[in-house]
Amino acid sequence: MTDMGVAVVVEDDEDVRNLVEAVLSQAGFEVHSAAGGREGVDVVRAREASVVTLDVGLPDIDGFEVLRRIRQFSDAYVVMLTARTDELDTLTAFHTGADDFLAKPFRPRELRARVGAMMRRPRQDLGTADGSAMDPAAAAAPAASQSPVLHHNGLDLNPETRSVSVDGVAVSLTRSEFDLLQALLKGAGAVRSKTELVRVVRGDYYRADAYISESDERAVEVHIGNLRRKLGEDPVQPRWLQTVRGVGYRLSPAR
């Protein structure tokens, strides 16, 4: 295995598959591929992939169903690739657990940059091999002296171990959800615009002058919605995340 880990390309178009394989190989991944959805799920499981690129329009089962199956056993980074540009497809991808979404035709350098940005910001450890949650106190212990845990209204976030707990119970978040929550906690009540939060999700791929679309901002809304659901947030009396209409989000007042 290479230093970057294993990447799996699930794509039925041979030309696109060869292109993505070349991009990921040049980036330092050990690359495997599959031309169908069911085969792709098996390859991701067998190879313990770190990154998956996944075509939406596959010949047997669509990419969204493949992603649902992958998420049952893997926390690999998943980038959805599609020739369709409907906003519904983008939102469905994020709701299902995708980390990113690229429309075809895409620039190879853009794919490589986005994958590189994800790998530089590792997601939290979601638990043990059987999928059970880790003890948040045990996860936080090794880094307690180096990286102070962020606390707010019964929520604890450890930036070093990338672990989150609510009232002592571990909560499993995706990379994007964790990064958004951390940004809002660090803001200490300051309003963070959707534009700012897009850059939090995208990492250093988005420069300060980069164009941010409505679709990018909608993706942030989806991530925040998923985050609220996982935290068990009360939409009427939010304990952690408040919506500032027309602007973005901020941390709820301390209780």
Buried (B, 14 or more C-beta within 10 A) or exposed (E): EEEBBBBBBBBBBEEBBEBBBEBBBEBBBBBBBBBBBBBBBBBBBEBEBBBBBBBBBBEEBBBBBBBEBBBEEBBBBBBBBBEEEEEEBBBBBBBBBBBBBBBBEBEBEEBBBBBBBBBEBEBBBBBEEEEEBBEBEEBBEEBEEEEEBBEBBEBBBBBBBBBBBBEEEBBBBBBBBBBBBBBBBEBEEEBBBBBBBBBBBBBEBBEEEEEBEEBBBBBBBBBBBBBBEBBEBEEEEBBBBBBEEEEBBBBBEEE
